[in-house]
Amino acid sequence: MFVEAARTGSFSAAARKIGKAQSAVSQGIASLEIDLDCQLFDRSSRSPVLTKKGRALLPMAEAMVQLAYDLEASSAALSEGDETRLTIALDEALLLPQMQQMFLEFSENFPVTELVVQIVASPDVQPLVVEGQAQVGMCFTNPGIPREHRIEYLGSLPFVVAVAPSHPLAMMEKPDVDDLVRHRQLIVQGVEEVELSHFPQLSVSVWRTNTFFMLKEFTKAGVGWGYVPLHMVEPDIEAGLLQRLDVKFDRHPWLAAAELITPKSGSRGPASQWITDRLKSVFDQDPLVVKAK
């Protein structure tokens, strides 16, 4: 009542807005003034005007009203079966540009659900879903996913061999495997030292990390060569910070298949179903993704 009266500048308008009699609004505000031991409105003129204390208390009252609305919305969402918490485990190389909008829409559709996004290497995604620590997983294909989990193909992303422009390999017109072997290779692996099967170790000298972002930074620093997702390095290639190697044995960019992993047992909640549907839609629509024919 206090908030609506302050917003409309009239007890009668506030009464119409909230569907109560004017006398009930007047009495309600008077009772609030007694409880707070201060006058909220100056009633000496035709229309009530906020007092200095009323203006000071109004923002807090508005916040309390919003909290009450949020409480009602949260209660209704939980009654409809929305999850209180949803954990997604994914490889950072699969964070496509459209996902920013997807997460914004998720926050609007599921305000009650606490979303946890764990960025891990692809080999570490599967165990998190298998052990129940994540409800949704997204990773590059690796063998050994248990059959009790649902696996859905999302598409494939192109990878290229990249080096710093100052690296010796960058001076070669068309390096071959023998040339790469002589230089340090950069590899992504999981916490259990499981590597992606798409990109095996070729060089004797190796540096390892669990994120493609760190691999890219190592590459830019000139410490070695590595396979990196094309969409992650294109801006650096265009800016002259990295160079794509035209290696003899790769006629086209390597394609690494990406998969969505969810448990087969148990039904998906509304939030989990929404996020899996949207992830598939993002991959269907993104021009970076190559779909199997």
N, C-alpha and C positions, 0 to 999 in steps of 0.2 A: 504493500500500500504506500509506504513512504517513498519508495523508488518511483512508482508510477505517478504519484502526486507531484514529485519533483520534476519528472520528465514532461508531464502534461501541463503543469502550472495550475492545476485545478483539481479539487477533491471530486467534483462531479464527473469530470473527464476520466479521472483515475477509476472511479466507480464503474463507469461504462466499460472501460478497458478490461477490467478484471471480472466484470459480471456481478457486481455487488451493489447494494444500496448505498447512496451517498452517506447516509447516517452511519452505516457500518464502517465506511472508510474513515470518516471523521472521528468516530469512537476508537477505531483501531490505532490511528496515529496519535490520538490523545493518550491512549494507554501506553504506547511506545515511549512517548515523551516522559510519562511518569516513571516507567521502568529505567529509562536512561538518565533521568533527573536533569533534563535539559529541554529547552524549547527548540523544536526543529523548524517550525514555520512561524512567521510573523503574520497574524491574521487581522491586522489593523486596517488593511485595504480590502478592496473587493475580492481580489484573488490572493491566495496564500503565497508568501514569498519566503524562500529559504533564509534562515538566520545564518549568522557566521558559523555557529556550531553545526547547523544542519548541512551547510556546504562542506564542512570538514568531514562529517560522518557519511555523506552520500556515497563516496567511492567505496567505502568498506561495505555499505549496505548493498551496493550493486554487485560487488564481488560475492557476497553471501547468496544473493539471488541466483547468480550464475552457477555457484557451487550446488545449489539446490536443484537447478535444472540438470546439471551434469549427473548428480546423484540419481535422479529419476531416469535419465537416459541410460546410465550404466546398469541400473536395476532391470530395466526393460530388456537391454541387450543380453544380460546374463540369463534372464528368463527364457529368451529365445535360443539359448544354447551357444552363444559366442564364447570362445575360449578366453580365459583370463591371461594366458601367455602363449606365445607362438615363437618357436626358435627355428631359424633358417640357417643352415650351414652352407656356405658357397665359396667357390674359388673366385678371387677378386677379378680374374681375367674375364669372368662371365658377367661382370657388372656393366651392362650395356646402357647407353645414354637414356633410353626411354624408361629405365627403372626408377629414375628420380621422380617422374610423374606418377609412376605406379605406387611408390611408397607414400606419396602425398595423398593419393586417393584412398589408400589403405587406412591412413590415420583418420580420414574423414568418415569412412564406412564402419570402422571398428575402433571407436574412441576408447573403449574399455580394455581392449586387448593390448597387453604389453608385448611389443615386438623386439626380439633379440636376433640380431644378424651377426653370425660368427664368420669372420673371414679366415679361411684356412686353405691349405694346399689341397688339391683334388684328392690325393690318396687318403686324406684325413676326414673327408666328408662322409664317406661310407660308414666308418666306425661310429661316428656321432649319431647317424640315423639308426644304425643297427642296435646301438646301445640305448636308444630312446632319449638321447640328450638333444636331439633335433628332430622336429616333425617333418621338415622339408629339407632336402639336400639338392645341390646343383653342382655338378663337377664334370670334368672331362672323363671320358670313358676309361675305366681300368677294369681288368678282369677280376672276378672273385666276389661280385656282389651277391649276397645270399638270395635264394629264390623266394624267401618269404617277404621280400620287398618288391614294390611296384617300380619298374624302371621304364621311363618314357623318353624317347629320343627327341631332343629339342632342335638339333641342327648342328652344323659344323662351322668352326671359325678358322680362318686362314692364319697360318704361322709363317714367319720368314726368319732367315738367319740375319742377325744384325751385329754390327760392330761400330766402334767409334771411328770417325774419319781419320784419326791419327793412328789407328791400329794397322800393323803390317798387312793383315788380310785385306784391308781396304784398298791397298795399292795394287792388288792382283785383279786382272781383268775377269777371270772366271775360275776361281779357286775350286779344287777338287777335294775329296775326302782326305787324301794324303796331306793336303795343305792345312786343313782344319785340325787334324790330329796333332800337328806340331805346336798348336797354340792352346792356351787354357780355355776350357769349356765351362760355361755357366749353366747350372742345372737346377730345376725346381724339384724338391722332394718333400715328403711329409715328415712328421715327427718320428715315425718308425723307420725313416730312411728309405721309404718306398718312393721310387721315381715314376714319372709318367711313362707308360710303355711306348708312347708315340716318339719320344725323344731320348733314346738310350745314350749312354756314355760312349763317346768316340775317342776323346783325347785322354792322354795319360794324366795330364794336369787338370784338376777340376776344382771349381768353387761351387758351393751349394747354398741354396736359400729356400725358404718355404713360400715365397711370394714372387709373382712375375714383376711386380713393381720394383722390388729390390734387385731382381735379375736385370731389369732395364737400367737401373741406376749403376750397377756394376759395369754394364756394357757401355754406358755413356762415359764412365770414368776411364775406359780403355783397358780394363784388366782382363778382358776375354771376349769370346763370342758366345752367342746363344740363340736358341729358337724362342721367339717372342710373338705374342698375338699381334697381328698386323694393326688392329685398331688401337692398340696401346702405344705403338711407336710411330704411327704415321705422322703425327704432328712434329715429333722430333726429327724424323727423316726430312720432312719439308723444311724444317728450320735449320738443317745442316748439322744437327747435334748427333745424329746417328746415320749410318749408311747401311742400306740393305745389300747383302751379298748376293750376286748372281752366280750361285754355285752350279757346277756342271751337272750334279746328280738330281737337282730339283727343277724340272721343267715348269712346274706350277707351284704356288704356295702349298705347304703341307696343310691338310685339313684335319683338325682334331674334333671328334664328335663330342657333343655335350649332352648330358643326361639329367633328367629330373628323378630323384629318388624319394619315395614315400613309403611308409609301412603299409602292407596289405591288410594286416589285422586291425580291427577297429574301424569305425566310421570317421570320416573327416568332419571336423567342425566347420562352421560357416567361414571363419577366417582362413583356415587352412585350405579349404576348397577354393575360396576367392583368390588367394595368392598363387596357388598352383595353376589355376585357369589363366590368370593374368600373366604369369611367367611364360606359359606356352604361347600366349598371344603376342607378347613382346618379341619372342624369338621368331614367330611366324612373320611378323611385320618388319623386323629390322633388316635393312639392306646388307648389313655386314655378315649376316648368317647365310650359309650355304645349306640348302635342304637336299637330302638324298633323293635321287630320282628313281 
